[in-house]
Amino acid sequence: MSENMQSPVIAVDLGGTKIVTALIFENGDILDREHILTQASEGPEAVIKRMLGTIDLLLERQNMKASDLKGICVAAASPVDMKKGIVSTPPHLPGWYAVPLRDIVRDRYGIDTYLINDVKAAVLGEYRFGAGKGIDNLICITLGTGIGGGIITNGKLYFGEVGGAGEVGHMTIDANGPRCVCGNTGCWELFVSGTAMEREVVRHLSSGEASSLAEINRKNGIVTSVDITRAARNGDVLAIRVIAGSARYLGIGLVNLVNIFNPGMIIIGGGLSKIGDILMEPAIQVVKDKAFRVLSGAVQIVPSSLGDDAAVLGGAAFVWVGGRV
Amino acid sequence: MSENMQSPVIAVDLGGTKIVTALIFENGDILDREHILTQASEGPEAVIKRMLGTIDLLLERQNMKASDLKGICVAAASPVDMKKGIVSTPPHLPGWYAVPLRDIVRDRYGIDTYLINDVKAAVLGEYRFGAGKGIDNLICITLGTGIGGGIITNGKLYFGEVGGAGEVGHMTIDANGPRCVCGNTGCWELFVSGTAMEREVVRHLSSGEASSLAEINRKNGIVTSVDITRAARNGDVLAIRVIAGSARYLGIGLVNLVNIFNPGMIIIGGGLSKIGDILMEPAIQVVKDKAFRVLSGAVQIVPSSLGDDAAVLGGAAFVWVGGRV
């Protein structure tokens, strides 16, 4: 329990799969935390109700009123219109179009409320409380269904002209590559996301390749990145090869970020980062081999130290600076 | 002639081909200017002597002493160690290794002296005096022998961790592409520089393709981007096709910058930008087709309005802010 006398904040990480809601003190201590499934298929109304329920629950459990809080921040897995407080078109939240989520939350609790993109919140969390503390040129990428990016330049969160900076997953790394749902071709995330790895495995299985994953695919009708990681750790050759392929492409995109940004650190989070060293080490080797030496020598590439708490901690930090970062 | 009473500065743009030296007032008025060829093959000592000669000449011509200046800035076509004031390894200045150019200039004139990379100076020039005025998220690229990049984020010049940010020419856009001299593969500048266009033309000519450029190649033993541009304007099919190919790749790299940075403007300078609309328009169309719509809608992609003066104007601006940008 924290001794910090400053009013705490509540920060919500609203993702396509799960919602994390936390009550946080200014020193980064998390007083209480609630995880629930988003159940995104039920649509925005149900999801928002469920999300507000987690805020109510934390307040009740800690015997607090909303007015005891410094503010609330929602970090959403979506492009965000910061000025209007609108969740615009979240790819993994079906049925959401221009939902004025900031005002919905503000109207209910009557306190300062902020809305921010989840990966931007994550990089801010890592900068304030995590591995990136004091690193003024910092990039955070999240490897999940796709690849998201959060960027800090000169010690400040970088939003770009309309708040849309950081779509690093949609840089072309193969000009002759396949088309992406975004409309671009050969995007980085086509080669290195969970989806990409699962697709690669299924492709090899259907051409009759032997693998312990064949049985899982038959039984579950799907192979997840968790299955692939487990199989690779158990020595499955196909799983190892697919992860190695992803690692090479992960490295290629990291080289681009290193050459463009000359960052002091790149932090890698998201579900797929849990694969660990068998993904990370070969990717880091690509950076050492291919980026400018003076730049690869200046960057640390590390896994997230905050894990699932990065976005709520960054969301909390965003409240304390009054949304001015 | 300016009425500005603030002491002027002298700024030098030290390139692989030419040296531009200018005497500049704080409002951006250029009082006097000197262009000479670098003659880089003669090595650092001769080039530095020639460069200092242009500074002496401007002072003499304007009847000024060095102490009448606010300071001097050299913008060099090289990676620069800002702290030590060293020109490290300029690819187009043969024989230069870790030359302490800042101190050489400072020791001679005894006034505040700064050293900065030329493309970083150019983006600063465009931000203070050119098309990018007031655009706080601004990228300047120079298309020449390679592709250089200068970046302003949140209204500040972005150097990165060791001053090396902006190597946009060395982002991989074709993971299976050819090897670059930098050690990476499929770099942007391999597909869109003057060198790339010239190589493409020669390749087609040697396979016997008909073109007005065949005669030029036979006569001069070389085809330059100026020749290619002229031929394209005269309707030469090969020249038009090579420029169209470069334009496509130019567009692909611009899409990456737009998706990553969400800039308000990208300014395109450098010798190759003089090709004009037949290069720029199809590249801009690629951005419209492939970048996120909200981001492509937020960016203006324009030719440099300062042309060859961008780097000296930015160098001058760098002196007025005391090297703190």
Interface residues (C-beta under 8 A of the other chain):
Chain A: P79 S88 N137 G149 T153 N154 K156 Y158 F159 G160 E161 V162 G163 G164 A165 G166 E167 V168 H170 M171 T172 I173 D174 A175 N176 G177 C182 G183 N184 T185 G186 F191 Y249 I252 V255 N256 N259 I260 F261 N262 P263 G264 D289 K290 A291 F292 V294 L295 A298 V299
Chain B: P79 S88 N137 G149 T153 N154 K156 Y158 F159 G160 E161 V162 G163 G164 A165 G166 E167 V168 H170 M171 T172 I173 D174 A175 N176 G177 C182 G183 N184 T185 G186 F191 Y249 I252 V255 N256 N259 I260 F261 N262 P263 G264 D289 K290 A291 F292 V294 L295 A298 V299
